[in-house]
Amino acid sequence: MGWHWCGVFALRSRPELPGSRDSVIFESTRLERNKHRNQSAELNARQGDVETEETGLGARVLGDEGGKAWPPRKAESCGATMQRWSPGGRGARLAFPRASGGGQVGPGGRGRGGRKGCGRGRRPSGRGAPAAGRTPSRGSPAPRVPAAPLQVGHRGTMQDYPGFSPSVDAEAIRKAIRGIGTDEETLISILTERTNAQRQLIVQAYQAAYGKELKDDLKGDLSGHFKELMVALVTPPAMFDAKQLKKSMKGVGTSEHALIEILTTRTSRQMKEISQAYYTVYKKSLGDDISSETSGDFRKALLTLADGRRDESLKVDEQLAKKDAQILYNAGENRWGTDEDKFTEILCLRSFPQLKLTFDEYRNISQKDIEDSIKGELSGHFEDLLLAIVRCARSMPAFLAERLHQALKGVGTDEFTLNRIMVSRSEIDLLDIRAEFKKHYGYSLYSAIKSDTSGNYEITLLKICGRDD
C-alpha cells in the first residue's frame, strides 16, 4: 500500500512498479511540492522574512525571526551545511549531514551506523533518546544520534580556514604524532586555526586514511591538561557537553557549578542534542543521572532545563512580564515562606528577553532587585542556579567572564571549567567574554591565562583566546 498526494489530500493505493502510471504521478506530485516550497522560500526572502544566500555548502538562511532557520539544501559533497542562527537571528549553526540510516556521514559517503550515501539530518523527536527525566523502555531501539551542530555567532575568535583541505590536514597531523616524539607546534597550529565543522571533517579524513580515531591517537601521544584540551577540540559539541555533564556527576560528589553553567547557557535545541548524545554514549538518560545525583528544588529546576523547553522567541509580552513579576513577588517577598515552584516555572521556561522585562517589572512592584530577593528567599545550589539564570538573561558573556575569573583566580587553576568555556564559546561570543572580563576585572583574559598556565597548554589556550586586549 502507498500514499499518493494530490494537493492537500492523500489517496491510498496499491504499490505500483517503477515507471507505472501511479508512480509517475507520485513523482510528478513530489516535484511539484518541492517547487512550491522553493517558491515560498523565495517569496519569504523578498518579503524580508528570510534572506537566503548561496554558499559552496548549499543554501543558508540569514537573519530569520526568532532564530529558526529555513532548512538548508543538502551539500553536493556531503560536507557541512550551514544555517545562520542565534538568539536574535544572528550567528550560524553548523550541522553535518547524516547517513540515511541514522549514522554520521564518513569519508566516501558511508554513514557510520547507517546506510551508504548522503542523508538528511533529523531533528530529535519522540523516537530515539528519552526526554530528560524519563527512562527508556526495555527493548526500545537504540536512539539515532543527531548531527552535532555548533551554535556559531559573529563574536567568536575562530573562523573558517581559507583553502581548507581535510586530507592535507589529516596527513600533517599523522606526521606530527607518528614515530618518536610529537610535533606539538603543528598540532596546535592546525586544530586552533580550524572551526569545529572543519575539525570534524579532519577527524573523518583521518579515520578513512589511517583506520584510527584521531582522538585516540592524541590521547596516546599527549598528556595532562594539554591532552584534554586537544581532545576537546576534535570532539563534536553535543558529545563534548554530554561528557562534561557526565564528568561533573561522576565519582564522589557532584560539580554543581558545572551542571549549572552548562544547563543555563545552552539553547533548548542544544539541550535536546546533548540529551541524545548522552544517552548514546552512556545508555542512560541525562535526566536519570541528574535525578540520582541531585535533590529537592535544585533537581526539579535542573530537570526542567534539561528538557530543553525554554521559549527562545525574541518577542516580549509586557502584560505577561507584569503578571510574572507579580507571581514572583507573591511567591517570595509578599508571603510567609517561598513558593519555589513558581520561581522554577518562570525562570526556567521564559525566554531571556522576556525575563529581562519581567525583572524590570519586578523592581517596580517590590522596589528590590530580583537577585536580592532570590538571595533572601532561597539558599544552596537552588539559589545558585536561579542567580545564574538571572545573570545569563542580563548578559551571558558577563556571566561566563565571571566563571573564567573564578577558574583562574587564587591558588591553582580550574582547568575543567577553563577548557570547557574556551572551547565551547570560541565560535560564539568569546570576543564579548573577553571584553566583559577586561571591563569587570581590569586586566585581560589573555594575560590571566598567560600568568596561570604554561607550556603547550598555555600556547593552545592563548591561540583560542585570540589576542591580548
SVG drawing of the C-alpha trace seen along z (x, -y; Angstrom):
<svg xmlns="http://www.w3.org/2000/svg" viewBox="-8 -51 70 57">
<polyline fill="none" stroke="black" stroke-width="0.4" points="0.0,0.0 1.2,-3.5 0.2,-7.2 -0.3,-9.4 -0.5,-13.2 -2.9,-15.3 -3.0,-18.8 -3.9,-18.6 -5.4,-15.1 -3.6,-11.8 -5.0,-8.9 -4.0,-5.3 -3.5,-2.8 -1.7,0.4 2.1,0.0 3.0,-0.1 6.1,1.0 8.6,-1.7 7.6,-3.5 3.9,-2.7 1.3,-5.4 0.8,-5.8 4.5,-6.0 4.9,-8.7 2.0,-10.7 3.6,-10.3 7.0,-11.6 5.4,-14.4 3.4,-15.5 6.5,-15.3 8.5,-17.5 5.5,-19.9 5.5,-20.1 9.3,-20.9 8.7,-23.6 6.0,-25.2 8.4,-25.1 11.2,-26.8 8.7,-29.4 7.6,-30.0 11.2,-30.4 11.9,-32.9 8.7,-34.8 9.6,-35.0 13.1,-36.2 11.6,-39.0 9.3,-40.0 12.1,-40.2 11.1,-37.2 14.3,-35.3 17.3,-36.2 18.9,-33.3 22.5,-33.2 24.1,-30.6 27.4,-29.2 29.7,-26.4 28.0,-24.3 24.4,-24.8 21.8,-27.4 21.8,-29.0 19.3,-31.3 20.2,-34.7 18.7,-36.7 15.4,-34.8 12.9,-35.7 13.4,-34.0 16.5,-32.1 14.6,-29.5 16.3,-28.8 14.8,-27.6 16.2,-24.0 19.3,-24.2 19.7,-22.2 21.9,-19.2 25.5,-19.9 26.6,-18.4 29.7,-16.8 28.2,-15.6 30.0,-18.5 28.8,-20.5 25.6,-22.6 25.4,-26.0 22.5,-27.9 22.6,-31.3 21.4,-31.0 21.4,-32.6 19.0,-34.3 18.1,-37.4 18.6,-35.7 22.4,-36.3 25.1,-33.8 25.1,-30.5 24.6,-26.8 26.9,-24.2 25.5,-20.7 27.0,-17.7 24.7,-15.6 23.7,-12.2 23.6,-8.9 20.0,-7.9 20.2,-5.1 20.9,-7.5 24.7,-7.5 27.1,-10.3 28.4,-10.6 32.0,-9.5 34.5,-9.9 33.3,-8.5 29.7,-9.0 29.4,-5.9 27.5,-6.7 28.8,-5.1 25.9,-3.3 23.7,-3.9 23.3,-3.2 25.6,-4.4 25.1,-7.8 24.3,-11.4 21.3,-11.6 19.3,-14.4 19.7,-15.0 16.7,-14.5 15.6,-16.7 15.2,-15.0 11.7,-13.6 9.8,-11.2 11.9,-8.4 15.5,-7.8 16.8,-9.0 14.2,-9.6 13.4,-13.1 15.5,-14.1 14.0,-12.5 12.5,-9.5 13.9,-6.1 13.9,-4.3 11.5,-1.4 13.1,2.1 13.6,3.4 13.4,-0.1 15.6,-0.7 18.9,-2.5 18.4,-6.2 19.6,-8.0 22.3,-10.4 21.6,-13.8 24.3,-15.7 26.2,-17.8 25.6,-21.4 27.6,-24.2 25.9,-27.4 28.1,-29.9 27.9,-33.7 29.6,-36.7 31.7,-37.2 33.9,-34.2 37.7,-34.1 37.7,-31.1 36.8,-31.5 36.8,-29.1 40.3,-28.5 40.7,-29.5 41.9,-26.9 40.9,-24.2 41.7,-20.6 40.7,-17.8 43.0,-15.2 46.0,-17.6 45.4,-18.4 44.9,-14.8 48.2,-13.8 50.0,-16.7 48.6,-15.6 49.5,-12.0 53.1,-13.0 53.2,-15.2 52.2,-12.3 53.9,-9.4 57.1,-7.9 59.4,-9.1 58.4,-12.5 55.4,-14.7 55.4,-17.8 53.1,-19.8 53.5,-23.0 51.9,-21.5 49.0,-20.0 48.3,-23.3 48.6,-25.3 46.0,-23.1 43.5,-22.4 43.3,-26.0 43.0,-27.6 40.1,-25.5 36.4,-25.7 34.7,-22.8 33.0,-21.9 36.4,-21.8 37.9,-19.8 35.2,-17.2 36.0,-16.8 39.6,-16.3 38.5,-13.6 36.7,-11.8 39.5,-12.1 42.0,-10.8 39.8,-7.7 39.4,-7.0 43.1,-7.3 44.6,-5.6 41.8,-3.5 42.2,-5.1 40.3,-7.6 42.2,-10.9 41.2,-11.4 42.7,-8.0 46.0,-8.9 46.0,-12.3 45.4,-10.6 48.2,-8.2 50.8,-10.9 49.9,-13.8 49.4,-14.1 47.9,-16.3 45.7,-19.3 47.2,-19.8 45.9,-16.4 42.4,-17.1 42.2,-20.4 43.3,-18.9 40.8,-16.1 38.1,-18.6 38.9,-20.4 38.2,-17.3 35.0,-16.3 31.6,-17.3 30.0,-20.0 27.0,-18.0 29.2,-15.0 31.6,-17.3 28.9,-18.8 27.5,-15.3 30.9,-14.1 31.3,-17.3 28.0,-16.7 28.9,-13.1 32.2,-14.1 30.5,-16.7 28.3,-13.9 30.9,-11.1 32.5,-9.7 32.2,-11.1 30.4,-14.4 29.0,-16.5 30.3,-19.6 27.1,-21.6 28.6,-24.7 29.5,-22.8 25.9,-21.5 24.5,-25.0 26.8,-26.6 26.1,-24.1 22.3,-23.8 21.8,-27.6 23.9,-28.6 22.8,-26.1 19.8,-26.7 16.8,-24.4 17.8,-22.7 21.3,-22.2 19.9,-20.6 17.9,-18.1 21.0,-17.2 23.1,-16.9 20.5,-14.5 20.6,-12.4 24.4,-12.3 24.4,-11.5 22.0,-8.5 24.0,-7.2 27.3,-7.2 26.1,-6.1 22.9,-4.2 21.2,-6.1 19.2,-9.3 20.6,-12.6 17.5,-13.1 18.1,-9.8 21.6,-10.8 20.6,-14.3 17.8,-12.8 20.2,-10.3 22.9,-13.0 20.8,-15.9 17.7,-16.5 14.9,-18.8 14.0,-22.1 17.5,-22.1 16.8,-18.8 13.4,-20.0 14.9,-23.1 17.8,-21.2 15.4,-18.6 13.2,-21.4 16.3,-23.0 17.5,-19.6 14.1,-19.0 15.0,-21.9 11.7,-23.7 12.7,-27.3 11.0,-29.7 13.5,-31.2 11.3,-33.8 12.7,-37.3 9.3,-38.9 8.4,-40.1 5.0,-40.4 4.7,-43.4 1.5,-42.1 3.0,-38.7 6.0,-40.3 3.8,-42.3 1.9,-39.1 5.0,-37.0 6.6,-39.8 3.5,-39.8 3.6,-36.0 7.3,-36.1 6.6,-38.8 3.6,-36.8 5.7,-33.6 8.5,-35.2 8.6,-38.7 4.9,-39.0 4.3,-35.8 5.5,-33.8 7.7,-31.1 8.6,-30.7 6.8,-29.0 9.8,-27.6 7.8,-26.0 6.7,-29.4 10.4,-30.6 11.3,-27.4 8.4,-27.6 9.1,-31.2 12.9,-31.4 13.4,-28.0 10.8,-28.4 10.6,-32.1 12.9,-33.4 15.8,-35.6 14.4,-38.8 11.1,-38.1 12.9,-37.5 14.8,-40.8 11.5,-42.7 10.0,-40.7 12.9,-41.6 12.3,-45.3 8.7,-45.0 9.6,-43.1 11.7,-46.0 8.8,-48.4 6.5,-46.2 8.8,-45.2 11.3,-48.1 14.0,-45.3 16.3,-43.7 15.3,-40.1 18.8,-38.9 18.4,-40.4 15.1,-38.7 16.5,-35.3 19.4,-35.7 16.9,-36.5 14.3,-33.8 16.3,-30.8 19.5,-29.0 22.0,-26.4 22.5,-25.2 18.9,-26.1 19.8,-29.8 23.0,-29.5 21.0,-28.1 18.4,-30.9 21.1,-33.6 22.9,-32.1 19.7,-32.3 19.2,-35.9 22.8,-36.8 22.5,-34.9 19.3,-36.7 21.0,-40.0 24.4,-39.2 25.6,-35.7 29.1,-36.9 29.4,-38.7 28.3,-35.5 30.9,-33.4 33.6,-36.0 32.8,-35.6 33.1,-31.9 36.5,-32.2 37.7,-34.7 36.8,-32.2 38.6,-29.4 41.8,-31.5 42.0,-33.4 43.7,-32.3 46.0,-29.3 45.6,-26.7 43.6,-26.7 40.2,-25.1 41.2,-23.6 37.9,-21.7 36.0,-25.0 38.7,-26.8 38.8,-24.2 35.0,-24.0 34.3,-27.7 37.2,-28.4 36.4,-25.6 32.5,-25.8 32.4,-29.6 35.3,-30.0 32.9,-30.4 30.0,-32.1 30.9,-35.0 34.4,-34.7 35.2,-38.2 32.4,-39.5 33.5,-37.4 37.0,-38.9 35.5,-42.4 33.4,-41.7 36.5,-40.2 38.6,-43.3 35.7,-45.6 35.0,-43.9 38.4,-42.8 40.7,-45.5 43.1,-43.1 42.7,-40.9 41.6,-37.3 44.8,-36.7 47.1,-38.0 45.2,-35.9 45.7,-32.7 49.3,-33.6 50.1,-34.0 48.2,-30.9 49.1,-28.3 52.3,-27.1 53.8,-25.1 51.9,-23.8 48.7,-24.1 49.2,-27.8 50.1,-28.2 46.9,-26.4 44.6,-28.4 46.2,-31.7 45.6,-30.7 42.0,-30.1 41.7,-33.3 42.9,-35.2 44.9,-38.2 45.5,-40.4 43.0,-43.2"/>
</svg>
